[in-house]
Structures are given as C-alpha cells and as structure tokens.
Amino acid sequence: MTPVAADRTSWLAAHVLPHEPVLRAWLERRAVDGLDPDDIVLETYAVLADLPTVSDIESPRAYAFQTARSVILRHLRSGIERIEVMEELELADAARDESVPRNDVRRVGDLVASLPAKCREAFRLRKVEGLSQREVAQRLGISEGAVEKRMALALSALMGAMKRDAGVAAARWIWSRG
C-alpha cells in the first residue's frame, strides 16, 4: 500500500472520522461471524485512502457506510467462493468417478452451454479459468458490477435448471412407484 497523502488524511479526518462511532454501532448490530468491526473499519479507511480521488463524493458518510458494506460482502463472497471451489473439485472428482453417471456430468456441461453468451463467458472466466472478478471485468471490458450481475444470472439459471431436473427426477420416481 502506498503512503496516504496529507490531503487525503485531512479529508478522512474531516469527513469520515466523525462518523466512525455510528459506523461501528451499525457494524456491531450486524455482527457477522468471523468479521470484527475494527477490521471492517480499518479496511474501509484503507479503501477510502486508496481511491484515486474523493472530489466527487457528495456524502462521505454514506460512501463510508457503503464501502464498509462492500468490505463485508467481499469477505462473505470469499467464503462462498471457497465453498464453490470445493464443489467444483467434487464435480471434477465426480467426472472421474465411474459411479457418477456420465449423463449428470454431461448435463452440467449442457446447462453451462445453454447460458446466454455474456453470462456463459463471465461464468467460464470466473469459474473455469479462476480469474478474479476484477480480472474478468478487465478482460470483458465491463464493470465489476456487471460481472457480478452476469454471475448472479448464470448461477440463478443453473440452480433453476438443476431444481427443475430434480423435480423431474422426483416426479419420475413417484410415477414409477404408482
């Protein structure tokens, strides 16, 4: 991290620091397991200190709260991503495991292939190539928020298709028991 310029330090002291008690209280009310409010506040200050400019920030208080929220979400997402990586490893193991029907592995591939092109590309870069959200945004020439939206759409579509498949399988089983 580069040293914080004196003007940025002054800006933080004048415009953000006065809101720290309210920010801390807000963070403590939202107590997220594994996240210390002190750490969130420090990361928030670090993010604000690293901004290229603060001249366009109209409400430093609101911006600080939004930044803290983003820091929390980033930590939560990293936990989810670790779970998703484990699931991907299990899927890869399943692809090699003879006891897992090839149709299941093929179905997942078909589901990914059926995604809209923009969602599919973001999904491929993020989940197959393992790029970070920032790297995907840079590669596709879009914002990180757009990557997030495309990933949410992709995951929603995949989960919906898997639920439908599970429903069809359950209906077949019930019908066969008839």
N, C-alpha and C positions, 0 to 999 in steps of 0.2 A: 504494500500500500504506500502511496506517495504521501509526503507530509501535507497536512492541511494548510492551505493558505490562510494568512491572518484575516483577510476579509471574509472568508468562509467561516472561520472560527467566530468572528464577530457576529455574522449573520445567524449562525446556530445559537449563539448565546442570547441574542436579542429576540429571535423569532420562534425558536423551538424549545429551548431550555425552560422558559416559563411554563410550558405546557406539560413538562415531564411528570409532575405529580398526578395529573389527570390521566395521562397516558399509562403510567404504572398502575393506577387504580383500575383502569379499563382492562389492562392485561391480566391483572390478578383476578378479576371477575371472570375472565375467560380461561382461567387456568387450564392449559393444555399439558397433558402428561409429557414429561421429558423436556419441557421448554421452560426455562427460567425467565421471568420477566426482566431481570437485569440483563441477561444475554440478548433478549429481543431489543431492549432499549439501546444497548451498545451497537448491535447490528444496524438498527435504524439510524443511529448517528453516523455510522460508517458509510451507509448507503447515501445519506444526505451529503456527507462530506465529499464523496466521490462524484457527485453529479457534475456534469460539465458546466452548468450554470444554474443559478437559483432565481435569476431575474424574472422569469416567467411564472414563478409560483405565487399565486394570488392569496392563498390561505395556507401559510406554513403549518398551522395546527392540523388542518385536515390532511395535508400532504404527509405530515409525520405519522398520523394515525393510519393512513392508507399504506405508507411504507412499512409500518410495524405489522399490519395485516398481511402484506405481501411476504414479509420475512417469515411469519408463522406458516403461511401457505407453502412457501418454498420448503420449509422443514418437514411439513406434513407430506408434501409430494415426494420428497426424497425417501420417506419411509414407505410410501405406496410404491414408488419405483423399485425399491429393494424387494418388495413382495412380488411385483410384476416380473422382475428379473428371475426370482426363484421359480415363478410359474412358467416362464419361458424355458428355463433349464429343465423343468419337469416335462414340458411339452417336447423338448428336444430328446430327452430320455425316452419319452413315450414313442417318438418316431423311430427310435432304435429298438424299442422293446417289442418283441414278437407277440406278446399277449395283448397289445393295444391294436385294435382293428385299424388297418390301413385306411379304411373309409373315414375314420374320425380325423386322422391327420390330414387326409385329402380334403375333408370338409372345411377344416380351419383354413387351409390354403385357398379354397374356393371362396370362403367368406371374405378373406382379405382382398382377393382379386375382384370381388363384386363391389367393393367400396368405390365411392366417387373418386375420380383420378386425383384430385387435390388432397383428399383425406388419405387415400392409399399411399401417396408419395410421402406425406408427413409421417404416417404410421411406419412406413418402411425405413425411412431415415432414422426415426426415433427408436423404434423397437428392434429392427433387424440390424441396422448399422450401428446402433448405440450412440448416435450423436446426441448432444445436449439440446435442450430447447433453443438456446441461443444459436447453436451451430446450424440447426435445422432452419431457423429463421433466416440466417445469413445465406445459407445455401439456396433457399427458395426465394429470397428477396422479399420477405414479408416480415411483419412484426412478430414478436414472441407471443403476443395475444392472439394473433391469427393462427399460430402454430397450436396454441392451447385449444382454440375453438375447433380446429380440424381434428386434433387428437380426441377431444371430447365427442365429436360427431362420429369418428371412427369407432371408438370404444363403445359408444351407445349403440351403433348399428351392429357391431359384433355381438354385444351382450344380448340385444334383442333377437338376433338370429339364433343365438345359442339357446335362449329361452324358448323360442318357437320350436327348435329342434327337440328340446327336452319335452315340451308339451306334446309334440307329435309322437315321440317315442313312448311317453306315458299313455297316450290315447291308444296306440297300437297294443301296448301290453294289456291295458284294461279290456280292449276289444277282444284280444286273443283269449282272455280268461272267461269271456262271456258265457 
